[in-house]
Amino acid sequence: MDGYKQSKTARYTLSVVYLLVLAFLVVGTLLSEQNKLEAASQQEKLSVIK
């Protein structure tokens, strides 16, 4: 039974780590897309001014 408890704790810990990594990737992707859109918008504004 002790092995089962250790296994359960390890699975729980790894699932939390997996969710944190997944959240990091999703947030990073969203921020990257937002920055790309903002840069394109700034470039468009500069080209209109010239």
MOGI-V923066 format. One record per residue. N is the residue number from 0. RES is the residue in three letters. SS is DSSP state (alpha for helix, beta for strand, coil for the rest). PSI is psi in whole degrees, 0 to 359 (none if undefined). OMEGA is omega in whole degrees, -180 to 180 (none if undefined). Layout:
N|RES|SS|PSI|OMEGA, N|RES|SS|PSI|OMEGA
This chain:
0|MET|coil|331|180, 1|ASP|alpha|322|178, 2|GLY|alpha|324|179, 3|TYR|alpha|318|180, 4|LYS|alpha|318|178, 5|GLN|alpha|319|179, 6|SER|alpha|318|180, 7|LYS|alpha|317|179, 8|THR|alpha|318|179, 9|ALA|alpha|317|179, 10|ARG|alpha|317|179, 11|TYR|alpha|314|180, 12|THR|alpha|314|-180, 13|LEU|alpha|326|179, 14|SER|alpha|323|177, 15|VAL|alpha|316|178, 16|VAL|alpha|317|179, 17|TYR|alpha|316|180, 18|LEU|alpha|323|177, 19|LEU|alpha|317|178, 20|VAL|alpha|316|179, 21|LEU|alpha|316|178, 22|ALA|alpha|319|178, 23|PHE|alpha|316|180, 24|LEU|alpha|319|-180, 25|VAL|alpha|314|180, 26|VAL|alpha|319|178, 27|GLY|alpha|320|178, 28|THR|alpha|316|180, 29|LEU|alpha|318|178, 30|LEU|alpha|322|178, 31|SER|alpha|315|179, 32|GLU|alpha|320|179, 33|GLN|alpha|318|179, 34|ASN|alpha|322|178, 35|LYS|alpha|316|180, 36|LEU|alpha|319|179, 37|GLU|alpha|320|179, 38|ALA|alpha|320|179, 39|ALA|alpha|321|179, 40|SER|alpha|317|179, 41|GLN|alpha|319|180, 42|GLN|alpha|320|179, 43|GLU|alpha|319|179, 44|LYS|alpha|319|-180, 45|LEU|alpha|323|-179, 46|SER|alpha|331|178, 47|VAL|alpha|322|-179, 48|ILE|alpha|320|-179, 49|LYS|coil|none|none
